[in-house]
Amino acid sequence: DPVEKKPLYHFYPGSDILSIGTNGCNLKCPFCQNWQISTQITPRETLKIEQAVDIARRNGTIGIAYTYNEPIIWYEFVLDCMKEFRKAGLKNVLVTNGCINREPLEKLAEFTDAVNVDMKGFSDDFYKWVNGSFSLAKQTIKYLIENNIHTELTNLIIPTKNDDPDEFSSMCQWIADLSPDIPLHISRYFPCYKCNIDQTPPSTMRQLYHIAKEKLNYVYAGNINLTDNNGESTSNTICPSCSTTLIKRTGYSTKSYIKDSRCPECDSLVKAIIC
């Protein structure tokens, strides 16, 4: 997979990564986009750790992403796999909902290079709807940032559930208080699995995008073709200092204009992107 598919836009942009998953989840999201995987009981095929390392190397990837379903469900295998990939000099990426206790998180974090946390919403009520823990999700994100693990966040915008502008603004402020350089991916919802709520209107996506941009340096809109006030695609990475395009994206194809970790226009240091 392209690493952008996780989505990770600031972690080795343009690189490929081996993506693996099993079945099951610790949440019960009625809008699950991977429900064919997360609701199954047994994996469709098995893979030994040494096979995974070999596949990643042979295909020229940067490492492995534990994704598709919740990696916390297959914690022991993920931890063992991470140790072997670290020994092999390859990267470990977690795609998770973040609902994990501190002790097991600390063990995973020791071998984790990057994480995308799916921040479901910003209220106890929303997390009760999906059988999750709002406090655990926030605790996980805070721990990752404080321990300098590259972290990006995803928020699926569902009408009437987590699209309230004030609540969304509070979420963005909470993220900004951790670091305004944390990339936030807001994704447009479409009816899926057991959730028949109408799809997210483009106007809502545009409104929330601009709210996020008031507080955060890097905001991306997914599942929709959206442009900002300057006509730039909201998939592109823009320099927060001078608004120059740093990385241009078309689908999963990328073109980087960053030179020696600096903006080609204003020469400011781009610290939030690992290349």
Buried (B, 14 or more C-beta within 10 A) or exposed (E): BBBBBBBBBBBBBBBBBBBBBBBBBBBEBBBBBBBEBBBEEEBEEEBEBEEBBEBBBEEEBBBBBBBBBBBBBBBEBBBEBBBBBBEBEBBBBBBBBBBBEEEEBEEBBEBBBBBBBBBBBBBEEBBEBBEBBBEBBBBBBBBBBEEEBBBBBBBBBBEEBBBBEEBBBEBBBBBBEBEBBBBBBBBBBBEBBEBEBEBBEEEBBBBBBEBBBEBBBBBBBBBBEBBBEEEBBBBBBBBBBEBBBBBBBEEBEBEBBBEEEBBBBEEBEBEBBBB
